Amino acid sequence: MRLRELERQKTEIENVGIIALVRDMDILPDELTAYIQAFKAQTGGGAAILPTEPAEIENIENDKEDANEEKE
């Protein structure tokens, strides 16, 4: 029972950290969705640390746009 409570607390702390990171990025929900999708496409969907620097985010967005243009 104690282990479950600790796991719940750990998950809650991780979620608070994720929410704080997203809020710091100051982007709209649709932009966040596109950002996550572009990141998954670039990394093959694997778990990794999301870039938080504006230049890194812009590179991912540009890569996604380039990939969409190639598909057309």
C-alpha positions in Angstrom: 0.0 0.0 0.0 2.8 2.4 0.8 4.5 1.7 -2.5 1.3 2.7 -4.4 1.1 6.0 -2.5 4.8 6.8 -3.3 4.2 5.9 -7.0 1.1 8.2 -7.0 3.1 11.0 -5.4 6.0 10.5 -7.9 3.5 10.7 -10.9 1.9 13.8 -9.4 5.3 15.5 -9.1 6.3 14.5 -12.6 3.0 15.9 -13.9 3.5 19.2 -12.1 6.9 19.5 -13.7 5.5 18.8 -17.2 2.7 21.3 -16.7 5.3 23.9 -15.6 7.5 23.3 -18.6 4.5 23.6 -21.0 3.4 26.8 -19.3 6.9 28.3 -19.6 6.8 27.6 -23.3 3.8 30.0 -23.5 2.2 28.4 -26.5 -1.4 27.6 -27.5 -2.9 24.1 -27.1 -2.9 23.6 -30.9 0.7 24.6 -31.1 1.6 22.2 -28.3 -0.1 19.4 -30.1 1.7 20.2 -33.3 5.0 20.4 -31.4 4.5 17.0 -29.8 3.5 15.4 -33.1 6.6 16.9 -34.8 8.8 15.7 -32.0 7.4 12.2 -32.2 7.9 12.2 -35.9 11.5 13.3 -35.6 12.4 10.8 -32.8 10.4 7.9 -34.1 7.9 8.2 -31.2 10.5 7.2 -28.6 10.8 8.7 -25.2 13.3 11.5 -25.0 13.7 14.9 -23.4 11.7 17.6 -25.3 13.8 20.5 -26.4 12.8 23.8 -24.7 15.0 26.3 -26.5 13.0 28.4 -29.1 15.6 27.6 -31.8 15.2 23.9 -31.2 11.4 24.2 -31.3 11.5 26.2 -34.5 13.8 23.6 -36.1 11.2 20.9 -35.3 8.4 22.9 -36.7 10.4 23.6 -39.9 11.2 19.9 -40.3 7.6 19.1 -39.9 6.6 21.6 -42.6 9.3 20.3 -44.9 8.1 16.7 -44.4 4.5 17.8 -45.2 5.6 19.5 -48.4 7.5 16.4 -49.5 4.4 14.3 -49.1 2.4 16.6 -51.4 
